[in-house]
């Protein structure tokens, strides 16, 4: 995917008769699928972090250990998505 400098595999036999236009279209489709999957994973990560944060908050006080877990929760798909050029989320 030239816009994201990310490689993907395609069986050479499947694209042996593709011209530049079809290869470009294939790259665009791969980018769309890639970003859609990252968005979906990012949304799941955000929902999980939100649940962790909610679990750390009580009626009268906040569980500091649980809140630290929520604050330190890694979201690799969101980080990767935010680093892609031209992608907004």
Phi and psi restraints in degrees (value plus and minus 20) as a CYANA .aco file:
   2 UNK   PHI     -81.4   -41.4
   2 UNK   PSI     -54.9   -14.9
   3 UNK   PHI     -89.6   -49.6
   3 UNK   PSI     -47.6    -7.6
   4 UNK   PHI    -127.4   -87.4
   4 UNK   PSI     -19.7    20.3
   5 UNK   PHI      29.1    69.1
   5 UNK   PSI      26.0    66.0
   6 UNK   PHI    -142.5  -102.5
   6 UNK   PSI     112.8   152.8
   7 UNK   PHI    -110.2   -70.2
   7 UNK   PSI     128.9   168.9
   8 UNK   PHI    -160.8  -120.8
   8 UNK   PSI     136.4   176.4
   9 UNK   PHI    -120.8   -80.8
   9 UNK   PSI     116.4   156.4
  10 UNK   PHI    -154.3  -114.3
  10 UNK   PSI     115.8   155.8
  11 UNK   PHI     -81.9   -41.9
  11 UNK   PSI     100.6   140.6
  12 UNK   PHI     -75.0   -35.0
  12 UNK   PSI     -51.1   -11.1
  13 UNK   PHI     -85.6   -45.6
  13 UNK   PSI     -51.6   -11.6
  14 UNK   PHI     -93.1   -53.1
  14 UNK   PSI     -42.5    -2.5
  15 UNK   PHI    -140.8  -100.8
  15 UNK   PSI      -4.8    35.2
  16 UNK   PHI     -83.2   -43.2
  16 UNK   PSI     -47.7    -7.7
  17 UNK   PHI    -120.5   -80.5
  17 UNK   PSI      -9.6    30.4
  18 UNK   PHI     -98.7   -58.7
  18 UNK   PSI     116.4   156.4
  19 UNK   PHI    -110.6   -70.6
  19 UNK   PSI    -197.6  -157.6
  20 UNK   PHI     -79.4   -39.4
  20 UNK   PSI     -60.0   -20.0
  21 UNK   PHI     -83.6   -43.6
  21 UNK   PSI     -65.5   -25.5
  22 UNK   PHI     -87.8   -47.8
  22 UNK   PSI     -56.3   -16.3
  23 UNK   PHI     -85.6   -45.6
  23 UNK   PSI     -59.2   -19.2
  24 UNK   PHI     -83.4   -43.4
  24 UNK   PSI     -63.2   -23.2
  25 UNK   PHI     -82.3   -42.3
  25 UNK   PSI     -60.0   -20.0
  26 UNK   PHI     -83.0   -43.0
  26 UNK   PSI     -62.4   -22.4
  27 UNK   PHI     -79.9   -39.9
  27 UNK   PSI     -64.4   -24.4
  28 UNK   PHI     -82.3   -42.3
  28 UNK   PSI     -63.5   -23.5
  29 UNK   PHI     -82.5   -42.5
  29 UNK   PSI     -62.0   -22.0
  30 UNK   PHI     -82.5   -42.5
  30 UNK   PSI     -59.9   -19.9
  31 UNK   PHI     -84.6   -44.6
  31 UNK   PSI     -60.8   -20.8
  32 UNK   PHI     -85.1   -45.1
  32 UNK   PSI     -66.6   -26.6
  33 UNK   PHI     -82.6   -42.6
  33 UNK   PSI     -63.9   -23.9
  34 UNK   PHI     -80.5   -40.5
  34 UNK   PSI     -68.6   -28.6
  35 UNK   PHI     -89.1   -49.1
  35 UNK   PSI     -55.4   -15.4
  36 UNK   PHI     -83.5   -43.5
  36 UNK   PSI     -61.7   -21.7
  37 UNK   PHI     -85.6   -45.6
  37 UNK   PSI     -62.3   -22.3
  38 UNK   PHI     -83.1   -43.1
  38 UNK   PSI     -61.8   -21.8
  39 UNK   PHI     -79.9   -39.9
  39 UNK   PSI     -64.9   -24.9
  40 UNK   PHI     -82.2   -42.2
  40 UNK   PSI     -65.7   -25.7
  41 UNK   PHI     -85.3   -45.3
  41 UNK   PSI     -59.4   -19.4
  42 UNK   PHI     -83.5   -43.5
  42 UNK   PSI     -63.2   -23.2
  43 UNK   PHI     -80.4   -40.4
  43 UNK   PSI     -60.1   -20.1
  44 UNK   PHI     -84.8   -44.8
  44 UNK   PSI     -61.6   -21.6
  45 UNK   PHI     -83.4   -43.4
  45 UNK   PSI     -62.0   -22.0
  46 UNK   PHI     -84.5   -44.5
  46 UNK   PSI     -61.7   -21.7
  47 UNK   PHI     -84.0   -44.0
  47 UNK   PSI     -61.3   -21.3
  48 UNK   PHI     -84.7   -44.7
  48 UNK   PSI     -62.7   -22.7
  49 UNK   PHI     -83.3   -43.3
  49 UNK   PSI     -59.1   -19.1
  50 UNK   PHI     -83.0   -43.0
  50 UNK   PSI     -62.0   -22.0
  51 UNK   PHI     -84.7   -44.7
  51 UNK   PSI     -60.4   -20.4
  52 UNK   PHI     -81.6   -41.6
  52 UNK   PSI     -62.6   -22.6
  53 UNK   PHI     -84.9   -44.9
  53 UNK   PSI     -64.0   -24.0
  54 UNK   PHI     -83.6   -43.6
  54 UNK   PSI     -58.3   -18.3
  55 UNK   PHI     -86.7   -46.7
  55 UNK   PSI     -46.1    -6.1
  56 UNK   PHI    -101.7   -61.7
  56 UNK   PSI     -38.6     1.4
  57 UNK   PHI    -114.5   -74.5
  57 UNK   PSI     108.5   148.5
  58 UNK   PHI    -129.8   -89.8
  58 UNK   PSI    -195.5  -155.5
  59 UNK   PHI     -87.0   -47.0
  59 UNK   PSI     -62.5   -22.5
  60 UNK   PHI    -136.8   -96.8
  60 UNK   PSI     -37.4     2.6
  61 UNK   PHI    -170.2  -130.2
  61 UNK   PSI     152.7   192.7
  62 UNK   PHI    -137.2   -97.2
  62 UNK   PSI     115.5   155.5
  63 UNK   PHI     -99.0   -59.0
  63 UNK   PSI      87.3   127.3
  64 UNK   PHI     -83.5   -43.5
  64 UNK   PSI     -57.1   -17.1
  65 UNK   PHI     -86.2   -46.2
  65 UNK   PSI     -64.7   -24.7
  66 UNK   PHI     -85.3   -45.3
  66 UNK   PSI     -57.5   -17.5
  67 UNK   PHI     -87.1   -47.1
  67 UNK   PSI     -56.1   -16.1
  68 UNK   PHI     -84.1   -44.1
  68 UNK   PSI     -59.3   -19.3
  69 UNK   PHI     -82.7   -42.7
  69 UNK   PSI     -64.2   -24.2
  70 UNK   PHI     -83.8   -43.8
  70 UNK   PSI     -64.0   -24.0
  71 UNK   PHI     -87.3   -47.3
  71 UNK   PSI     -50.2   -10.2
  72 UNK   PHI    -114.7   -74.7
  72 UNK   PSI     -16.0    24.0
  73 UNK   PHI     -82.3   -42.3
  73 UNK   PSI     103.1   143.1
  74 UNK   PHI     -96.9   -56.9
  74 UNK   PSI     119.3   159.3
  75 UNK   PHI    -149.0  -109.0
  75 UNK   PSI      56.0    96.0
  76 UNK   PHI     -83.4   -43.4
  76 UNK   PSI     -55.7   -15.7
  77 UNK   PHI     -88.2   -48.2
  77 UNK   PSI     -60.0   -20.0
  78 UNK   PHI     -85.5   -45.5
  78 UNK   PSI     -61.2   -21.2
  79 UNK   PHI     -83.4   -43.4
  79 UNK   PSI     -64.2   -24.2
  80 UNK   PHI     -86.4   -46.4
  80 UNK   PSI     -61.2   -21.2
  81 UNK   PHI     -82.9   -42.9
  81 UNK   PSI     -61.7   -21.7
  82 UNK   PHI     -89.6   -49.6
  82 UNK   PSI     -39.8     0.2
  83 UNK   PHI    -107.8   -67.8
  83 UNK   PSI     -24.7    15.3
  84 UNK   PHI    -101.6   -61.6
  84 UNK   PSI     114.8   154.8
  85 UNK   PHI     -87.8   -47.8
  85 UNK   PSI     113.9   153.9
  86 UNK   PHI      57.1    97.1
  86 UNK   PSI     -13.5    26.5
  87 UNK   PHI    -126.0   -86.0
  87 UNK   PSI     108.1   148.1
  88 UNK   PHI    -135.4   -95.4
  88 UNK   PSI     124.8   164.8
